[in-house]
Amino acid sequence: MIGARTPRREDARLVRGAGQYVADVRVEGCLDAAFVRGTVAHGELRGVDLSRSREVPGVLGAWAHADLPYLPPTPPMLDPGSIEGRPWPALATDRVRYYGEPVAIVVAADRYLAEDGRDAAGVRIDALPVLLDPTEAAASDVRLFAGLSNVAVEREFGAAAPDEVWRAAAIVVEARYRQQLLIHTSIEPRAILVRPEPDGGLTVWASHQAPHRLRRDLAGAFGLEPGRVRVIVPDVGGAFGGKSETWPEYLAVVAAARRLGRPVRWLEDRAEALAGPPHGRGQNQRVRLAAAADGRILAYELHVDADVGGYPHTGSFMPMATSMMATGAYAIEHVHVRTRAVVTNTAPTAPYRGAGRPEAAAAIERTVELLARRLGLDPAEVRRRNFITAFPYATPTGFTYDSGDYAAALGVALAELKVEDWRAEQARRRAAGGRPIGIGLCTYVERSGSGEEYGAVEACPDGTFVAVSGCCSTGQGHETSFPQVVADVLGVEPERVRLVEKDTALVPQGIGSYASRSMQTGGAALYRAAARLVDTARQRAAEALAVPVAQVEYRAGALVAGPRSVTLAALAPLRAEETLDPPEAFPFGAYAAVVEVDPELGGVAVLELVAVDDYGVVINPLIVDGQGYGSIAQGLGQALYEDARYDADGRPGAVSLLDYLLPTVSELPPLRLAETCTPNPNTALGAKGAGEAGCIGVPPAIVNAVADALGLDDPAALQMPLTPYTCWSAAR
């Protein structure tokens, strides 16, 4: 079963519209919530008048923070040190720090009435100066939090190269790059439904990636034992990292439900999703690279100012992820990275597909391409001369790469692209005229998996099996791929294996699904649990058949000792559990793009894109290809279309999807997907993470291709997204 292109069993209901999302959950007596939000990006909150809201027919309650003095602050996601002195209230108290920050909650019999109550509220805010750029905010006298620097976290990795290294280098390349802010545009925005229970506990349905984390946060915030909070995650319409957190709206909904003693739900609408958190990316990068005349890299510096928005609770650790992946696929002796997480008056950032790795890849890959151009060398050959070749490899920034063959992936990409044919066509156009074409490369390494994960496998008396996982599918196809893993170990049909996850009452522990960790950790835990089930069954069978364990063989659901046998079903119920905490893994790959640029109008057409990824052992190539297409589309969006723009007063430019450009299937270029396979040496399953590579590899490959087409030597002239105006300006 491992390696089989098994169609996703969950698609049978999802494509027919028979999935159940939070909005589809029917709970008797459920009310709807809407949020009154601030309409300035930064200001002193002088008053919230909800008297007219409470008079709207059908409104059952309307509260600002002053009406709910016990309302807890928003918990940090990973880095408690970053929030000291910077509390994020569930409803704004003295100040608002980004446009759309919730200042009150209105609950009514339905969403329409709740919005009527919201619109009747009166809010007074005295505007303050707005900070939108992280580098400017770091140096500003305007402080978002009184008495505290706007730099929430500052860290360094590696060590600065001696001055003589820079002096002796044949070439030093410097550049500045901007990773623009992106908007999490999952098909289903954030959603939560809270039902207070008679014993004071809570049942929560949420569109989420980490139900046990949400349970922990809600229990801690409201002083409950974790066992009194049940979190259920139904079908999820996409997440991409932005549904890993506990958001302030969730706390306000819990407080409203407890106050009324009624179920309350909040379904974020698209306007809220576009204007508010979470955003992704958002970095100012400054790089310096020293190299020898043959292209060997001697030293690399990266300075990052990361925009974490109005509060550092969900995004402050992202620049750390960028820092630790700074060197990509290259063996560089001297590496120094300095990162700052800076609060601004944009919406707070959070992990967004790739989560720090695309930012790192963009900086190093654009700079390596620039190095090759200035030395007059083949960009592929410069990469080969600098690739890491011996594993495991300890990077100067603190990671240990497990395995890889970066040259092999690059070789496959160049062969699939037929790069020599495109170079010939490029030369022909340069000689004869016509729209220029360019070829761009990106080789990347990413980190996948972190933390332990729970898995259990149970044999049932009817001959079926139950696989229990602490992961939480948000579209990754777990209902298909996890049973494949268990079925492969047990030697049975996958249809006999049923998956249970996403419910804290049924799954005793779990971390969730993010950072491409599901198969690497959750799948590996199930693989081990299934093997342990076989071992336990052999012992049981030996007792039942009165023979030594060594004489018992396991064969596709049966335990055999000579002419006698017993089935797993006959031994049921039988259960084996596993908690696995493997090291992080490091998938890698190479991307190659060919673009055509219209120098008169600035339009960019991607003529061909090749993606070569190495995820170790692939369980279901069909699912992995689907992940590849999705992440490539999002990478294409960052490269060419998407940008969370703000005006000078901090008002977001996108209030509907007419204002925020997303690539559709019509914008996807001709694609070729290929793979190499370097198994993960740290798990028996051999899988590494898959699903985020396209976001990492596509943007640098396309930007490098446009620079090649236009013959640009100034990296600042091309900042994403590569809009027609950007490319038209760069061409001149």
N, C-alpha and C positions, 0 to 999 in steps of 0.2 A: 504493500500500500504506500510506502514511502516513495515519493517520486511520481505517483500516479496523478494524472490531470483529471481528478474527480470533480464533476460539477458541484457547485455549492448547493447544499440541500436547503439552506435558508432562503435562497432566491425564489423558491416556489411560492412562498407567501409574500415576500417583499415586492416582487415585480407585479403581483396581482393587487397590490394595495391592501393586503391582508395583514401587514405588520401591525404591531401595537406599540405606539410611541406614548410618551407621557400624556400628550393631548388626547389619546384614545382611552386612557384609563378612566373607568367610570366608578366613582365613589359617591355613595349617597350623601346628599346634602353639601356637595362640594361648592365652594365659592371661588371667585376669581379676583386676582390682585392686579393692580396697575400702580406704577410708581410715578410720583411727582418728581421731576428732575430739574436740576439747576440748568439755567440757560446762559450762564457765563462760564468761562474756563477757569477763572480764579477770582475769588472774592470773599468778603466777609458776609456770612449768613446772618442777616439782621432779624428775620422773622419768617415764620411759616403759618399762614392763616388757613385753617381747614374748616372753618365754620360753615361756609357755603357748601363745601364738599359733603359734609355730614348731612346736609339738608336735601341732597339729591335722592329722589325716590330709589329704593333698592340698595343704597349704600348702607352697609352694616357697621362700618368702622373706618376711620381715617386717623392716622397717627404720624406725628413727627417724632424725632428722637426724644424730645422733652416729654412726650406722652408715654414713652416706653423706657423709663430710666434704667431698667435691667437689661436692655438690649446689648448683647456682647459685641466686642469689636471683631473685625474680620481676622481670622488666624492666618499666619504666614504659611506659604506652601512648603518651603524647604529651609530658608535661611533666617532663623529668628533674630540673629544679630543685626540684620539689615533694617529691622523695623523699630528698633529701640528709639523711643521718643517720636515715632511717626505712626500713631494708631490710625487705622482705617475704620471709621465708624460704619456700621451697617446702614445708618441714615445719617446724613451730614449733621454735624453739631455746630461748630463755630465758623467753619470755612468750607468752601467747595474748592476742589483742586483740579477738576477736569469737567469739560462740558458734558452734561447728562448725568452727573453724580446724583444718586437718589437722595432726596431730602425728606420724603414722606411716602407712606404706603396707603392706598385706598383699597378696601375690600368690599365687593358687592355681589349681588346674586348672579351676575354674568359679566363678561369682559366689557361689553358695551357700556353698562352702567358704571363699572369701575372707571372707565376712561372718562365718562361724563363727570364723575367725582374728581378725578385727577385734574381735568380742565378747569374745574371751579376753584381750585386752590389758588391762594395768593402767596407768592414768595418774594421776599425783599433781599437782594444781594447787592452789596457795594463792591463794584469791580476793583480789582487789584491788577498790577502789571502781570503780563502773561509771558511765560518762558516756554518755548517750543523746541529749541535745539539743545541737546544735552551738553555740548561743549560750551555753549554760551551760558547755559544754566549753571554749570559747574563754577564758572567765574563770576556769576552775577551776585550783586548785593541784595537782590530780591530773594527772600528765603520762603520756600513753601511751608516750612515748619520752623516756627520761631526758635531762634537760638541754635539751629542746627544747619550744617552745610547741606547743600543740595546733593552732594555726593554721599549716597547711602552706603556704598561699599567700594573699597579700593583694594585691589590685590595685584601681586606680582608673581610671575612664574618664570622659571629659568634664571639665567644670570646674564648680565650685559657683557658683550664681547669687549675684550681689551681694545684700546684705541688703535694699537698697531695693526689689528686685523682690518679695521676700516681703512687705515692709511695704505696698507700694502695691497688692498684689493685692486684688481684690474678695473672693476666697475662697481659703482654703488648706485642702486636704483631706489628712488623714493617716490611715493605716491600717496594720494588720499582717496578714499572710497567712501561712499554713502550707501548703507543698506537701508532702503526706505522702509517706513512702517507699512505693514500689511494688515488686512482685516481678516479675521477668522470667518469665513463665509460657508460654514457647514450648512447643508440643506435644512437641517433642524437646528434652530438656535437653542440657547439654553432653556431649560424647562425643569420645574420642580413642583411636586404635589406633596403636601404634608397633611397627614391625618393624626391628630392627637388621640391617644388611646386612653381608656378609662383609668388605667393604672398610672397615668402621668407620662407614659412612654410615647414614642413617635413611630409611625410607619411613614416612610418617605419613598416616593417614586421620583427618580431624577434621571435626566439625560447626562450620564457621567461616565468617566473612565476608571474611577477608583472608588468603588462603593464602600470598602472598609475604611478608606481615608475619610470619606464624607461622614460615615458613622462616627468615627473618632472625633472629628472636628465638631460635629453637632452635639455629641454627648458632652465633650469638654466645655463647649461654649455655654451650654444650658445646665451644667451640673448634674448630668444623668450618668448612670452606669452604661457603658457601651451596649450591654445586652438588652437595654430597654429601648434602643434605637435600631429599627430594622430599615435597611436601605435596599430597595429593589430597583434594578436598572432594566427597563424594558428594551425594546429595540431602540437603537440610537442612530440618528441620521447624520453621522459624521461628528468628529471631535477635534482631531489634529493637535491635541495638547491643551486646548482652551477649555476642556471639560474635566481637567484633572483637579481643579481647585474648588475651594469653598468660597463662593462669591458673597458679597454683602447682601444682595437681594435674597439669597437663601436664608440668611439669618432673620431678615425681616419677615419673610413668609412664615417661618417657624414661630416667631413671636406673635404674629397676627393669628395664626391657627390656635395657639395656646390661649391667647386672650379671648377669642370667640368660642373656643371649644368646638370648632367646626373644621372640616378639611378645607384647605386653601391651596390654590395652585397659581403659579405664575408661568406664563408662556411668553417668552421674549419675542417681540415682533421684529421684523427686519430692520425697521428704522432704528430701534434700540440697539440691535446687533451691529449695525454699521457705525453708529456714533459712539458707542461705549466700549468698554473692555469686553473681551481681550483683543489687543493688537499683538502683532508679531514683528520680529526683526527689530529694526530701529537702532542702527549703530553708525557712528562716525569712526572711521578707521584711518590710522596713519601708519604706513609701513616704510621700512628701510631694509634693503637687502644688499649684502656685499658678495661678490663672486669673483672667481678667477677668470682668466681670459677664455678658458675652455668651457665655461658655464657652470663649473662646480660651485655650489653655494657655500659660502664661508660663514655667514652670520645673517640672522634675521631678527628684526625688531617689529613688534606690533603693538600699537597703542589704540585702545578702544574706549570710546565714550558711548555707553549704552543708554538709550532712552527707556526708562522703566515706567514712565507715566507719572500720574499724580501720587501713586503709592507704590512702594517697592516690594509689596508682599508676594507677588506672583512672578516677577521677572528679574529679581536682583541676582539670581544665580545663573542666568543665561549667559552673561559675558564670561563667567568662569568656564562654561562649556566651550565657548569659542576659544578661550585662552588655551585650554588643555589640548585642543585639536589644531593648534595654530600651524604646526609644521606639515600637516597633511601626510603625504606619502614619502617625504624626503628626509634623508639623514643629514641633519645640519648640526654641527658641533656647538655653535654659539647661538642660543635663542633666548630672547628676553621679551616678555609680554607684560604689559601693564594695562589693567582694565579698571574702569570706573562705571558703576551703576548710578545713574543720575536721575533724580526726580525732576519731572517737567509738568506742564499743564496739558499734556496729551492723555488719552485714555491709557490706563495701566496695561503693560505688556505681560505676556505669558508665553510659555512654550508654544511654538508653532512649527508644524511638521519639519523635522530636521533639528530644531531646537538648539541653535548655537553652532551646529556643524556647517550649515550652508554659509554662515557668516565667515567662518574660518576658511572654508574652501575658496570663497570668493576672493579673499585678500591674498592668499598665497598663490592661487592659480592665475589670477590676473597679473600678479607681479612676476611670476616665472615666465609667463608669455611675453611680458614687456622686456624682461631680461634677454630672452632669446632674440627678440626683434632688434634690440640695441646692439647685440653682439653679432648679428647677422647669421645666427645659427638656427637649425631646424628645431622648432619648439618640442617636438617629440624626442629628439636626441638629447636636448638639455634635461628633460625629465628623466630619461633613462640613466644619465650620468649621475643623477642625484637620488634615485630610488633607494629605499631601504631594501636590503637583500637578505639579511640574516635575522631570524626570528627565534624566540621572542625578542622584541626590541623595546627598550626602555626609552621613551621620549624625554627630552629635556624638561618638558612641562608636567610630567608626572604620570602619564599613562604607560602601560606595557602592552604593545601590540602583540596579539597572539600568533597570527600566521598571515601569510599573504604572498602573492606573486604579482606585483604591480606591473612589471614589464609585460607579462603575459596578457593581462587585461587590456593594456594599451595596444599591444600588437593585434589583438582580436578587433578592437575598435577601428584601427586604421585599415585593416583588411576588409572589414564589413563596409566601411565607408568608400573603399576604393580610392584612397586619398590621392594616388598619383594621377588618376583620371581627372579628379577635380583640380589638382594643381595645373594640369595641362590646360583645362578650360579657363582657369583663372589667368594664366599667361596669355592665352588667345584673346581674351577680352581686354586685357591691359594693352595689348598691341593693336587690336582692331577697333577698340571702342565698345561701348555698351555698358550696361549696368554692372558695376563691379561686384564680384563675389568674394567671400572670405571664408576661411576655414579656422575653426576654433576648437581647442581641446580643453579638457579638464580631467585630471586624475584626482581621485578623492579617497580618503579613508574616513569612516565614521565610527562612532561608538554606539553599541547597541546593548540593551539589557542592563539592569542594575537591581540589586536587592534580591532577597529570597522569594520563592514562590511555592505555593501549596498545590499539591495534586493528590488525588485519591482515585482508585479504581475498585469497583465493587462488582462481583459476580452475583447475578440474581437467579432465583430458582427456575425462572422461565427460559433460561438460556441467553438472556440479554445481559448487557453490562452497562454500568453507569460510571462515567468519568466526571469527577468533580474538580474544578479548577478555580484558583483564586484570581485568575485573569478576568477581563471584562471586555468582551467584543463590542466594538463600536463600528463594525463594518468589515472586520478583518477576515471573516469566514471561519470562526472557531468551531461552529457547529459541524463543519465538514472536516477541517484539517486536524483538530484534536482527536476525534474518533479515528481518523486515519492512523495516527500515531499508535493509539491503543490497539487498534485492530491488527496493525503490523506486528506488534510484540506478541499478541495473543493468537495470531494466526486465524482470525475469524473475519467475517464480513463486516465492513464498517457500519452497515445498516443496523447491526446488532448492538452498537455502542451509542448511548445517549449522553449528551453533555449537559451538566448542571453548572452554572456559574451565575454571577451578577445578582446574588441575593444573600445578604449577610446572615439570614436565618438558616440557610441551607449550606452555606460554605463557611467553615469555621474561621478561616483567615485568608488573607490575600492582599496583594499589592495593587493589582490592576493592570491595565494595558496602556502603555506609553513607551517612548524611547525604543520602539521596535523590540520589545522584550517578550512578547507573548509566546512565540514558539521557542525562542532561545531558552527561556526560563520556565514558563508554564508548560510548554510541550515537553521539555526535557524532564520536568518533574513527573508528568504523566507517563513518560517512557519508563522512568525508574519505578514508578508505582506499579505499572503493569508487570514489569519484570519481578518485582517483589511479590505481587499476587501469584505469579507462577510458582515462585519458591515456596510460598505459604501453602499453595495447593498441593505441591509435591509432598510436603510434610504431612498434610491432612490425608492425602491418598495413601501414603505409606502406612499410616495408622489404620486406615479403613481396610487396606488390603493385607495388612500384617506382613509387610516386606520392608527391607531397609530403604531409606530415602534414595540412596545411590542407584537403586534398581528402577526407580520411577522416572519415566520420560513424559514430557509434556508434548502433546501433538494436537494442535488446532482445537483447543477446548476440551481435550480429554487427557486423563492421566493414565499411562499405560505401564504395566509391569508384567512382561511376558504375555500370556494369553488373556490376562485379566485387565480390566480397565474400569474407570469411573469418570464421569463427566464433571466439569466445573459446576454445572447446574445442580448436580446431585450433592455437591459439597457446600452449596450456597446456603445462607448468605456468607460471603467471603469478601473481605475488604483489606486493601493495603494502602497506606498513606506515605507520602514523601514530601518533605520540605527541602527544597534545593536552592542553594545560593552560589551559582557558578560565577567565575570572574566575568567582567565585561568582555564582550567580543568586539571585533573590529572588521566589519565588512568593508569592502573597497570596490573600486571600479574605475572605468574610464569612459568619458563621453566625448563625442565628436559631432560638431555641427557645421553645416554649410549654409551660409546666408547670402542673399542678394539684397543690395541696398540701392534704393532710388535716390541718387544724390540731389535731384531737383526737388523732391517732395519729402524725403527723409524716411520713406516707408521701408520696413524690413520684412523680407519674406524668408522664412526658414525653408530651404530647399530639401534638406535632409538632416535627420538626427539619428545618431547611433548611440545606444546605451548598452554598455557592458558592465554587468554587476556580478559580484561574487558574494553570495550569502551563505557560503558553506553548503551543507546538505539542504536541498530544497524539498520540503514535504509535498507540496502541491503546486507544481509550476503554473497551473491555470490561475490560482489565487495570487501567486506572486506576480505574474504578468499583469493582472488587474491592478495590484498595488503599484506596479511600475507605471502604468498608464496614468493613474491618478496623480502620483507624485510628479511625473513629468509635466502634466498639465499645470500643476501649481508652480513648478519651476518656471515654466513658460510665462505664467502670469506675472511672476516677479520680474523676469527679465524684460518683458515688453509692455505690460499693461497696468499692473496694479500699483496703487499708491494711496495711502491714507493721508490725504492732504488736509491741512488746516489753514484757515485764513489768519490774518495777523492778530485777531482777537481770540484765537483758539477755537473758533467754531469749525466743526468738521465739514468737509466739502461734500461728503456723500450722505444723502438721506434716503436714497433708494438705489437699487441695482442699476438704474439708468445713469447714476453718477459714479459708479465704481466698476471699472472694466474687468470682467472675468473672461478668460478664454473658454470657449465651448469646443465641442467636437469639431466644429468647422474650422477652428484655428489650429488644430493639431497638425503638425507637419508630417510628411512621410517618416515613419518610425521603423527602426529595426532594433529589436531587443535580443541580446545575446548574454551568455553567462560563462564564467569560469567557475571552478569549484575547488575551494580550499577549505576542507572541513574544520569546524571549530574543535580544537584539540582538548578543550576543557569540559566537554559533555559527551556522553555516549551517543546522543542523538546527532551531534555534529553540526547543528543548525546555528547560523548567525541571524541577526535581525534583518528583516526586509521591510520595505514600505516607504522609506524616506529618501531613498537615493536620488530620485529625480529632482527633488527640491535642492539637492546639494550639487549635482553635476550639471544640470541644464543651464542655470544662470551664467556661470563663468564661461562655459563653452560658447554660448550665444554672444556674450559681450566680447569675448576674444575674437570670434568670427567677424563681428562688425568692425572691430578695430583693424583686423587684417584686411577687410574689404576696403576700408577708407585709408589704410596706411597711416593710422594715427600713432603718434609717439607720446601724446599727452593723455595719460589715463584719466585726468580730471574732466576731460571733454566728454566722456561717456559715463554717466551715472544712471543707474536703473531708476525707473523703467526707461527703456530706450524708445521713447515716444518719437513720432516723426519730427517734432521740433528739435528734440535733442540730437537726433542723427543729422538733420539738416544743418543745424548749427555746427556740429562737429565736422561735417564735410567741408565747411568753409573756414 
